[in-house]
Amino acid sequence: MKTQRLAMAGTALMGIGAVQLLGALYFCWAGGMDGVLSPVAAVAVVWPVAALLWFLGRRLRRVAV
């Protein structure tokens, strides 16, 4: 049961990281039409956190197996 919870937590972390990255891309696309935010700036701000969450999620899933 504990390993199943670790796997679910890893999946949740990976999902949060993906949502953050997709949200930044959507925000720069929606705001980019008016020139408010460049895509490079949006991805540069969100990428480190999304990559960290993805990495931690993968590690949790490996431990659970």
C-alpha positions in Angstrom: 0.0 0.0 0.0 2.9 2.4 0.8 4.6 1.8 -2.5 1.3 2.5 -4.3 1.0 5.8 -2.5 4.6 6.7 -3.5 3.8 5.9 -7.1 0.6 8.1 -7.0 2.6 10.9 -5.4 5.2 10.7 -8.1 2.5 10.8 -10.8 1.0 13.8 -9.1 4.3 15.7 -9.0 4.9 14.9 -12.6 1.4 16.1 -13.5 1.9 19.4 -11.6 5.2 20.0 -13.5 3.5 19.4 -16.8 0.6 21.7 -16.0 3.0 24.4 -15.0 5.0 24.2 -18.2 1.8 24.0 -20.4 0.3 26.9 -18.4 3.4 29.0 -19.1 3.3 28.2 -22.8 -0.4 29.0 -22.9 0.1 32.3 -21.0 2.9 33.4 -23.3 0.8 32.4 -26.3 -2.3 34.4 -25.1 -0.2 37.3 -23.8 2.2 37.0 -26.7 -0.4 38.2 -29.1 -0.2 41.6 -27.6 3.6 41.4 -27.0 3.2 41.3 -23.2 5.4 38.3 -22.5 7.9 36.5 -24.7 7.8 32.7 -24.9 11.4 32.4 -24.0 10.9 34.4 -20.8 7.8 32.4 -19.8 9.6 29.0 -20.3 12.8 30.3 -18.6 10.9 31.2 -15.5 8.8 28.0 -15.2 11.3 25.4 -16.6 13.5 24.9 -13.4 10.5 24.2 -11.2 8.8 22.0 -13.7 12.0 20.0 -14.3 12.5 19.6 -10.5 9.0 18.3 -10.0 9.3 16.0 -13.0 12.6 14.6 -11.6 11.3 14.1 -8.1 8.2 12.4 -9.5 10.2 10.0 -11.6 12.4 9.2 -8.5 9.3 8.5 -6.4 7.9 6.2 -9.0 11.2 4.3 -9.3 11.3 3.8 -5.5 7.8 2.6 -5.5 8.5 -0.2 -8.0 
